[in-house]
Each structure stands twice: as C-alpha cells, then as structure tokens.
C-alpha cells in the first residue's frame, strides 16, 4: 500500500534580497499579494490538496510568519468589541487553518539543506515541498496534481514547466521521457537526469523544475550524501539526481499558470491577475486599468 502524504514542508529561511528594502525587516513570504501574504496562498493550496500538517523552515527575523498563523488575542478582542464580525472571521480562519510546526535553518545553506532541516518532523514518510515564491493559479491545486501521480506510482514527483530560451539557466532542468498517463502523453515524464542552473547550450531540455515536489523519505539520505553544488549550497536538484540512482522520479507538467512571485515583475503580474479575479475588487480594478494611458 502506498503511504499517504500528510505533511508539507515550506522552506522560508531565505533573505529575500530581491525585494530589499521591503524585506529588510519583514520576511519576503509575508509580502502581501492583494490582501494575503504569499505563504498563505501556498498553505491554502496544501490544505485544498488534502494535506493535514504544515512544517515551515524559518530563519532569523521570520517571527512574523509564526505570528500570522498563531492566535492574536488582542486583535480578536478588539474586533469583537467593535462588532466587526467579518474581519474577526478572517483573522480566526487564518489561525484555525491548519496545524503548523516550525524548525530553524540557522544559515542559508541551500534548498536541500532547508528540506533536510525538516527530517525529524517529517519522519519516515513521504511529504510535499512547497516554495511560496512560486505562485500557481490552477483549477486543481498543483500539489494535488502531483499527489495524483504519486498515489498511482508510489514514487517522487516534481512539477515541470516549459521555459523559453536562455531562461532555463535560472532553473533545474530535466532530461526526461514522456509516459502515457490518464492525462495523455504530454504531461507526465519519467526523469532520466537533471541539472541545476545549466548554461542554455548545455540544458538537457526546456523543461524546468518548479517549486512543487512530492518526495519519498529516501531523499534525506541523498541530501546527506551529496556535496555543496551551485553557489556553494546544498541543492535539492543534486539530491534528487543522487536519488535517481536507486529510485524512479517522475515529472508532471502541471495545468495552471505560474507566477514567479520572488521576482518584482512576477510579483506585480500576480497582483494584477489575482486582483482582477476578486469578486469584490475585479470589476472596479478593471475599470481603473482601462482608464490608464499606457
């Protein structure tokens, strides 16, 4: 029987240098996209995918994340006293959302190291990894799409996306063969190898790994076995490449739109798109945009 995925790991110890000075005193994961912090979108995706427990890997200066998912007694009392029931519900829904555990990554030693920090909390079971920088807008949550593949094959699965031109050098790229699956032959791949941030001329394909993973617990041994890679950091891509020696790994070209919310332009695009979809803002915001002399 294939073990159920019950936990999701959220690496959130990065410094967020691309958003300075906004991230000098607050975590990039707490930057508001319309009216919710980035990390909340990822947590909601995990919940809607059927995951029960969240593990957030934090670092120095990240207490705002813990406060956000905790109960805020003073704020709740103030809102209740003023009869602001709708706002009170919003605040309580966040703290009641899900069970959250925290573990510290004392130094920014790479994504592989961040995932490894969650080893004791994950235990000997499969788990998901969500990078909140990668915001994915989809009818079926992206993690749920990966879980469907995992539950069929019982193997690790990474999210894939086609990346144009030289942009592949910013990602982990895969060499993979198509596999016929329920969704047809153009979405599921069995990975042969992968390369972290290759030169465009050396990239094995234009299929890039995006920030959603479902991993089997053997990945922890692979993380422990590898040496620092690109940027002198422990790269998760290198650990997955090591895992490939003994275990199959699949890649799924997810259905949906991905926004790189760790990039200023990507963040702005996501803000506009998500605002336009809001029932309470979309119509007025669209009218405003039409008035702009672009």
Helices and strands as residue ranges (DSSP letters): E 7-11, G 17-19, G 28-30, E 32-33, E 36-37, H 38-48, E 53-58, H 63-68, H 73-81, H 85-95, E 99-104, H 111-117, H 119-122, E 127-130, E 134-137, H 142-153, E 156-162, G 165-170, E 172-178, E 188-196, G 200-202, E 207-215, H 219-225, G 230-232, H 236-243, E 249-253, E 257-260, H 264-277, H 282-291
